């Protein structure tokens, strides 16, 4: 059980990188994994052929016993997730069965990582970047992706923007527990400083997110980037889910897991928890709670720790401090603005696109929800928490 005074490192979080790993992700496993790494590296080419599935089925056994440290386990999770999704979604129809050659190691690695065997945000974004210049800090302009599906500018930019949002959020995430501590101690000045830090981080998150259209075109995103990140829960083309062959725990029964989505990032729910932004029960709230099972366990633990303590909102209301209230309202407005932009992108990049493939529905998100109505509701609920109108 983590305490409110636990250092951020216990949650695998840092004040400079937030939820991104403090040590740069591993870009390749040792030589005994070469056949698998070569397949992952060749994926953009392989997915242009008509025998991607046969190629993946013919890979040698995955040498699980040779994974040694956390960076290797994370790289294995990312690699297997990309290859697994490539196998399922390459072709006119999705695969309903995943061969044991892929399914067994993927399940084993995912279990070790405390997440389901499906591509999730941690593997797609948090653990999927490298620095070109190691002497400079990470960020757009100095980072590239370790792993791609089809590759190309739009896929690269889409994910790198998310990496940069995580970096922009870092100072704000580092200020969340101290903000709660300041409120608990009745320290108006300290709380105002922490809320100012959080507000500044939200401004940078928004500025980064606004850059998405610079190099990620909505049409290309919808038709070339999005198809491979769907999951197999509430997906109309895989209504029963996916059978993981050879995984004893599943006993041959199809499993249903959500697809990769930014809702699996811990940033916004952590901000909601500390600011006291409450959402009425609906399908999206239920879904967002489910998304926590796809987060790294340490990030989930931080979120639970934040939620176990009183939000700062009530103290701000009692304080009678105009400047503290303004700092709080700036944070709430920042979350609302971030949600508004996300809603705008959801409409432009997904909902308004013409569906041409049943594997890539435009009325449900990659996580399997009818997103437009609920995203608007959550944005409006956030705005309602501003203390001064």
C-alpha positions as CSV (number, residue, x, y, z in Angstrom):
1,X,0.0,0.0,0.0
2,X,1.4,3.3,-1.1
3,X,1.2,6.3,1.3
4,X,0.6,9.9,0.5
5,X,4.2,10.7,1.3
6,X,5.6,7.9,-0.9
7,X,8.2,9.3,-3.4
8,X,7.1,9.5,-7.0
9,X,9.7,6.9,-7.9
10,X,7.6,4.3,-6.0
11,X,4.9,4.8,-8.6
12,X,7.4,4.7,-11.5
13,X,6.8,8.4,-12.0
14,X,9.3,11.3,-12.1
15,X,9.1,15.1,-11.9
16,X,10.9,15.4,-15.3
17,X,9.2,12.7,-17.3
18,X,5.9,12.1,-15.5
19,X,4.5,8.7,-16.5
20,X,7.2,8.1,-19.1
21,X,10.0,5.7,-18.0
22,X,12.8,7.4,-16.2
23,X,15.3,5.3,-18.2
24,X,14.9,5.5,-22.0
25,X,13.0,2.5,-23.4
26,X,15.0,-0.4,-24.8
27,X,14.9,-0.4,-28.6
28,X,16.0,-4.0,-29.2
29,X,16.1,-7.2,-27.3
30,X,19.4,-9.3,-27.1
31,X,20.5,-11.4,-30.1
32,X,18.6,-14.5,-29.0
33,X,15.4,-12.6,-30.0
34,X,16.7,-11.5,-33.4
35,X,14.1,-13.4,-35.4
36,X,11.4,-11.6,-33.5
37,X,13.0,-8.2,-33.6
38,X,13.7,-8.6,-37.3
39,X,10.0,-9.4,-37.8
40,X,9.0,-6.3,-35.8
41,X,11.5,-4.1,-37.7
42,X,10.1,-5.4,-41.0
43,X,6.5,-5.0,-40.0
44,X,5.8,-2.0,-42.3
45,X,7.1,-4.0,-45.3
46,X,5.5,-7.3,-44.1
47,X,2.1,-5.8,-43.8
48,X,2.3,-4.9,-47.5
49,X,2.4,-8.6,-48.4
50,X,-0.3,-11.2,-48.4
51,X,1.6,-13.7,-46.2
52,X,2.1,-11.7,-43.0
53,X,0.2,-14.2,-40.9
54,X,2.2,-17.1,-42.3
55,X,5.5,-15.3,-41.7
56,X,4.5,-14.7,-38.0
57,X,3.3,-18.3,-37.5
58,X,6.7,-19.5,-38.7
59,X,8.8,-17.6,-36.1
60,X,10.9,-19.7,-33.8
61,X,9.8,-20.1,-30.1
62,X,10.0,-16.8,-28.2
63,X,12.8,-17.3,-25.6
64,X,10.9,-16.1,-22.6
65,X,13.5,-17.4,-20.1
66,X,16.1,-15.0,-21.4
67,X,14.3,-11.8,-20.4
68,X,16.4,-10.3,-17.7
69,X,15.3,-6.9,-16.6
70,X,12.4,-4.5,-16.6
71,X,13.4,-2.7,-19.9
72,X,13.6,-6.1,-21.6
73,X,10.1,-7.1,-20.3
74,X,8.6,-3.8,-21.5
75,X,10.2,-4.2,-25.0
76,X,8.9,-7.7,-25.2
77,X,5.4,-6.5,-24.3
78,X,5.6,-3.8,-27.0
79,X,7.0,-6.2,-29.6
80,X,4.5,-8.9,-29.0
81,X,1.6,-6.5,-28.9
82,X,2.5,-5.0,-32.3
83,X,3.0,-8.5,-33.8
84,X,-0.2,-9.7,-32.2
85,X,-2.3,-6.8,-33.6
86,X,-0.6,-7.1,-37.0
87,X,-1.6,-10.8,-37.1
88,X,-5.2,-10.1,-36.1
89,X,-5.9,-7.1,-38.3
90,X,-3.9,-7.8,-41.5
91,X,-6.3,-9.1,-44.1
92,X,-9.8,-8.7,-45.4
93,X,-11.2,-10.2,-42.2
94,X,-9.7,-10.2,-38.7
95,X,-8.3,-13.4,-37.3
96,X,-10.5,-15.0,-34.7
97,X,-7.7,-17.2,-33.4
98,X,-4.1,-16.2,-32.4
99,X,-1.6,-19.0,-32.8
100,X,0.1,-20.3,-29.8
101,X,3.5,-19.2,-31.1
102,X,2.3,-15.6,-30.5
103,X,-0.4,-16.1,-27.9
104,X,1.6,-18.0,-25.2
105,X,4.5,-15.6,-24.8
106,X,2.3,-12.6,-25.2
107,X,0.1,-13.8,-22.3
108,X,3.1,-14.6,-20.2
109,X,4.7,-11.2,-20.7
110,X,1.5,-9.4,-20.2
111,X,0.8,-11.2,-17.0
112,X,4.3,-10.3,-15.7
113,X,3.5,-6.7,-16.6
114,X,0.2,-6.7,-14.9
115,X,-1.8,-5.9,-18.0
116,X,-4.0,-7.8,-20.5
117,X,-2.4,-9.4,-23.6
118,X,-3.5,-6.6,-26.0
119,X,-1.8,-3.5,-27.3
120,X,-2.3,-0.8,-24.7
121,X,-1.2,2.8,-24.4
122,X,1.9,1.9,-22.3
123,X,3.4,-0.2,-25.1
124,X,2.2,2.1,-27.9
125,X,3.4,5.4,-26.4
126,X,5.1,5.3,-23.0
127,X,7.6,2.6,-23.9
128,X,7.9,3.3,-27.6
129,X,10.4,6.1,-28.2
130,X,14.1,6.8,-28.4
131,X,16.3,9.9,-28.4
132,X,18.4,10.8,-31.4
133,X,20.7,13.0,-29.3
134,X,21.2,11.4,-25.9
135,X,22.7,14.7,-24.6
136,X,19.4,16.5,-25.1
137,X,16.2,15.9,-23.2
138,X,13.4,13.9,-25.0
139,X,10.6,15.8,-26.8
140,X,9.4,16.5,-30.3
141,X,12.4,17.3,-32.4
142,X,14.6,14.8,-30.6
143,X,12.6,11.6,-30.5
144,X,11.4,8.8,-32.9
145,X,9.4,5.7,-32.5
146,X,11.0,2.4,-31.8
147,X,8.1,0.4,-33.3
148,X,5.6,1.1,-36.1
149,X,2.8,-0.8,-37.9
150,X,2.8,0.8,-41.4
151,X,5.2,3.7,-40.5
152,X,5.0,7.0,-42.3
153,X,4.9,10.6,-41.1
154,X,1.3,10.5,-39.9
155,X,1.6,7.4,-37.7
156,X,4.9,8.6,-36.3
157,X,3.6,12.1,-35.5
158,X,0.4,10.8,-33.9
159,X,2.3,8.8,-31.3
160,X,5.1,11.3,-30.8
161,X,2.6,14.0,-30.0
162,X,1.2,11.8,-27.2
163,X,4.8,11.2,-25.9
164,X,5.3,14.9,-25.8
165,X,2.0,15.5,-24.0
166,X,3.2,13.1,-21.3
167,X,6.4,15.1,-21.0
168,X,4.4,18.4,-20.8
169,X,2.3,16.9,-18.0
170,X,5.2,15.9,-15.9
171,X,5.6,18.9,-13.7
172,X,1.8,18.9,-13.1
173,X,1.8,15.2,-12.2
174,X,4.7,15.8,-9.8
175,X,2.7,18.5,-8.1
176,X,-0.5,16.5,-7.4
177,X,0.4,14.8,-4.1
178,X,2.1,17.9,-2.8
179,X,-1.1,19.9,-3.6
180,X,-3.2,17.5,-1.6
181,X,-0.7,17.6,1.3
182,X,-0.8,21.4,1.2
183,X,-4.6,21.4,1.3
184,X,-4.5,18.9,4.2
185,X,-2.1,21.2,6.1
186,X,-4.2,24.3,5.4
187,X,-1.3,25.9,3.5
188,X,-2.9,28.3,1.1
189,X,0.4,29.6,-0.3
190,X,1.9,26.2,-1.0
191,X,-1.3,25.0,-2.6
192,X,-1.5,28.0,-4.9
193,X,2.1,27.4,-6.0
194,X,1.3,23.7,-6.8
195,X,-1.9,24.6,-8.6
196,X,0.0,27.2,-10.6
197,X,2.5,24.5,-11.6
198,X,-0.4,22.2,-12.6
199,X,-2.1,25.0,-14.6
200,X,1.2,25.7,-16.5
201,X,1.5,22.0,-17.3
202,X,-2.0,21.9,-18.7
203,X,-1.2,24.9,-20.9
204,X,1.8,23.0,-22.4
205,X,-0.3,19.9,-22.8
206,X,-2.9,21.8,-24.8
207,X,-0.2,23.6,-26.9
208,X,1.3,20.2,-27.8
209,X,-2.0,18.6,-28.6
210,X,-2.9,21.5,-30.9
211,X,0.1,20.4,-33.1
212,X,-1.5,17.1,-34.0
213,X,-2.8,18.4,-37.4
214,X,0.6,19.7,-38.4
215,X,1.8,16.2,-39.6
216,X,-1.1,13.8,-39.0
217,X,-3.8,14.1,-41.6
218,X,-7.3,12.9,-40.5
219,X,-7.9,10.8,-43.5
220,X,-4.5,9.1,-43.3
221,X,-5.0,8.6,-39.5
222,X,-8.4,7.0,-40.0
223,X,-7.5,4.7,-42.9
224,X,-3.8,3.9,-42.2
225,X,-3.0,4.4,-38.5
226,X,-6.2,3.5,-36.7
227,X,-7.1,0.1,-38.1
228,X,-4.3,-1.7,-36.3
229,X,-4.9,-0.4,-32.8
230,X,-8.5,-1.7,-32.4
231,X,-9.0,-4.4,-29.7
232,X,-11.5,-7.2,-29.5
233,X,-14.1,-6.1,-27.0
234,X,-17.3,-4.5,-28.3
235,X,-15.9,-4.6,-31.8
236,X,-18.5,-5.4,-34.4
237,X,-16.2,-7.4,-36.5
238,X,-14.9,-9.6,-33.6
239,X,-18.1,-9.9,-31.6
240,X,-16.9,-13.0,-29.7
241,X,-13.4,-11.7,-29.1
242,X,-10.1,-13.5,-29.8
243,X,-9.1,-17.1,-29.0
244,X,-5.5,-17.3,-27.6
245,X,-4.4,-20.7,-28.7
246,X,-2.3,-22.6,-26.2
247,X,-3.0,-20.4,-23.2
248,X,-4.2,-22.8,-20.5
249,X,-5.7,-20.1,-18.4
250,X,-8.2,-19.2,-21.1
251,X,-9.2,-22.9,-21.8
252,X,-9.8,-22.2,-25.5
253,X,-12.5,-19.6,-24.8
254,X,-12.4,-16.3,-26.7
255,X,-11.2,-13.3,-24.7
256,X,-12.4,-9.7,-25.0
257,X,-10.0,-6.9,-24.5
258,X,-10.2,-3.2,-25.3
259,X,-8.0,-1.6,-27.9
260,X,-5.3,1.0,-27.5
261,X,-6.6,4.4,-26.5
262,X,-5.3,7.6,-24.8
263,X,-8.0,6.9,-22.1
264,X,-5.4,4.4,-20.8
265,X,-3.1,7.4,-19.9
266,X,-3.2,8.2,-16.1
267,X,-2.8,12.0,-16.7
268,X,-6.4,13.2,-16.9
269,X,-7.9,10.9,-14.2
270,X,-5.1,11.9,-11.8
271,X,-6.0,15.6,-12.4
272,X,-9.7,14.9,-12.0
273,X,-9.0,13.1,-8.7
274,X,-7.0,16.0,-7.2
275,X,-9.2,18.8,-8.5
276,X,-12.4,17.0,-7.5
277,X,-13.9,16.9,-11.0
278,X,-16.8,14.4,-10.7
279,X,-18.5,12.7,-13.5
280,X,-22.0,11.3,-13.3
281,X,-22.4,7.6,-14.0
282,X,-22.6,6.7,-17.7
283,X,-21.2,4.2,-20.1
284,X,-18.0,6.3,-20.6
285,X,-17.3,6.5,-16.8
286,X,-17.7,2.7,-16.5
287,X,-15.4,2.3,-19.5
288,X,-12.8,4.7,-18.0
289,X,-12.7,2.8,-14.8
290,X,-12.1,-0.4,-16.9
291,X,-9.2,1.4,-18.7
292,X,-7.2,1.4,-15.5
293,X,-6.7,-2.4,-15.8
294,X,-4.7,-1.5,-19.0
295,X,-2.4,0.9,-17.2
296,X,0.9,-0.1,-15.7
297,X,0.2,-1.2,-12.1
298,X,2.4,1.5,-10.6
299,X,0.5,4.2,-12.4
300,X,-2.8,2.7,-11.3
301,X,-1.5,2.7,-7.7
302,X,-0.7,6.5,-7.9
303,X,-4.2,7.1,-9.2
304,X,-5.7,5.1,-6.4
305,X,-3.6,6.9,-3.9
306,X,-4.7,10.3,-5.2
307,X,-8.4,9.2,-5.1
308,X,-8.1,7.9,-1.6
309,X,-7.5,11.4,-0.3
310,X,-9.8,14.4,-0.3
311,X,-9.6,16.5,-3.4
312,X,-8.4,20.1,-3.0
313,X,-11.6,21.7,-4.2
314,X,-13.4,21.9,-0.8
315,X,-10.3,23.6,0.8
316,X,-10.1,26.1,-2.0
317,X,-13.8,26.9,-1.5
318,X,-13.3,27.4,2.3
319,X,-10.2,29.4,1.9
320,X,-11.8,32.6,0.7
321,X,-8.6,33.4,-1.2
322,X,-9.3,35.0,-4.6
323,X,-5.8,34.1,-5.9
324,X,-6.1,30.5,-4.8
325,X,-9.6,30.2,-6.4
326,X,-8.2,31.7,-9.6
327,X,-5.3,29.2,-9.6
328,X,-7.8,26.3,-9.1
329,X,-10.2,27.6,-11.8
330,X,-7.3,27.9,-14.2
331,X,-6.6,24.1,-13.7
332,X,-10.2,23.1,-14.2
333,X,-10.5,25.3,-17.3
334,X,-7.2,23.7,-18.6
335,X,-8.7,20.2,-18.2
336,X,-11.9,21.4,-19.9
337,X,-10.0,22.9,-22.8
338,X,-7.9,19.8,-23.2
339,X,-11.1,17.7,-23.3
340,X,-12.7,20.1,-25.8
341,X,-9.8,19.7,-28.2
342,X,-9.9,16.0,-27.8
343,X,-13.6,16.0,-28.6
344,X,-12.9,18.1,-31.7
345,X,-10.2,15.7,-32.9
346,X,-12.5,12.7,-32.3
347,X,-15.0,14.3,-34.6
348,X,-12.5,15.3,-37.3
349,X,-10.2,12.3,-37.2
350,X,-12.8,9.5,-36.7
351,X,-16.5,10.4,-36.7
352,X,-16.6,12.5,-39.9
353,X,-14.5,10.0,-41.8
354,X,-16.2,7.7,-44.3
355,X,-16.2,4.1,-43.1
356,X,-15.0,1.8,-45.9
357,X,-14.0,-1.3,-43.8
358,X,-16.1,-3.1,-41.2
359,X,-12.8,-3.7,-39.2
360,X,-12.5,0.1,-38.7
361,X,-15.9,1.4,-37.5
362,X,-16.2,5.2,-37.2
363,X,-19.1,5.2,-34.7
364,X,-17.1,3.5,-31.9
365,X,-13.6,4.2,-30.6
366,X,-10.6,1.9,-30.7
367,X,-11.6,1.1,-27.1
368,X,-15.1,0.0,-28.3
369,X,-17.3,2.8,-27.1
370,X,-19.8,5.2,-28.8
371,X,-17.5,8.1,-27.8
372,X,-19.0,11.3,-29.2
373,X,-21.9,11.7,-26.8
374,X,-19.9,10.8,-23.7
375,X,-16.9,12.9,-24.5
376,X,-19.1,16.0,-24.8
377,X,-20.8,15.1,-21.5
378,X,-17.5,14.8,-19.7
379,X,-16.2,18.0,-21.1
380,X,-19.4,19.8,-20.0
381,X,-19.1,18.2,-16.5
382,X,-15.6,19.4,-16.2
383,X,-16.5,23.0,-17.1
384,X,-19.2,22.9,-14.4
385,X,-16.6,22.6,-11.7
386,X,-15.2,26.2,-12.2
387,X,-15.8,28.0,-8.8
388,X,-16.2,31.5,-10.2
389,X,-18.1,32.2,-13.4
